[in-house]
């Protein structure tokens, strides 16, 4: 397992944990899940370009 695959899995798990539907993150709003979503998209683009 490469580091980029491991980072992708960790970011997906963090994104699922930060979704505002969960009771522990309901008061956070969309900020944390939006930031993690953007990081996930950037990582996916870099992986497809072969840079990571």
N, C-alpha and C positions, 0 to 999 in steps of 0.2 A: 504494500500500500504506500503510495507516494504521499508526500507532504501536502500537495494540492488537494488530493482526494480527502485526506483527513481534515484539512481546513474547510472544505466544502461541506462535509458531514457535520462538523462542529457549528458552522454558520447556519445550517438548516435547523439544527436542534435549538440554537439560540433564537432563531426567528420564530419557531413554534412556541417557545416559552415566553416570548415577548408579545404575542398576539393579544390584543386587548379583550378578548373574549374570556380569558382565564380569570378566576377570582383574584389571584395575587397580583395581576398586572392590569386590572380594570381601571385603576386611577391614573395610570401612566400616560394614557392617550396613545396616539399613533406614532409618536416620536421615536421610541426605541425600535419598534418593528419596522418603521420606515428606514431608519439608518442601517439596520442589519439587512434589510431587503436590498438597499442600494449596494452595500458591500458584497452581497451575494451575486448581484448582477455583474458588478465589476470583476469579481473573481471568475465567473463563468465566461465572460468575454475574454479575459486574459488566458484562461485555459483553452478556449477555442482558437485563440491566436498562437498558442504554443509558447507563451512567455512565462508561464508558471509551471 
